[in-house]
Amino acid sequence: MSELRNEQPTETLDVLGRVCPYPLVLTKKKLEKMGSGTLLKVLCDAPASAEDSIPKYASKSKYGFDSVKIEDKGYWELYIKKA
């Protein structure tokens, strides 16, 4: 699969400043409303969500997943492609 970070996201979800479990809960709710084949970009600064719970959820759901840590800004860009 090509790197999802190079694709144009269908929607962007900003969960900056939110702590677990909210980034995952909000990501799930957003993905439920999106159609298959769409790409969600999530902006997240909670390490537990960005490195653990959201990637695990994407894998379990068999969604495409890619992430980029923006070191100088202290957050991650997570890309989830709905199957």
C-alpha positions, 0 to 999 in steps of 0.5 A: 500500500502506498503511504497514506500521508501522501494522499489527500484526506477526505476529512480532518479530525483535530483532537489536540489537547484531548486525553485518553480515551477521547481521541480514540472515541472521537476517531471511532465516531468520525469513521462510523459516519464516513464511507468506505475508501475515505481517508481520515487525518487525525491530529493528536498530541496524546502519545498513548492514543497516537502510538497505541490505542488508535493504531490498534483500533485501525489494525483490528478494524482492518483499516489502512494506517499511517502516522507521522510525528511532527517533532517540532510541533509535538503532535502526530498526524494519523492517517486512517483509510476506511476499508 
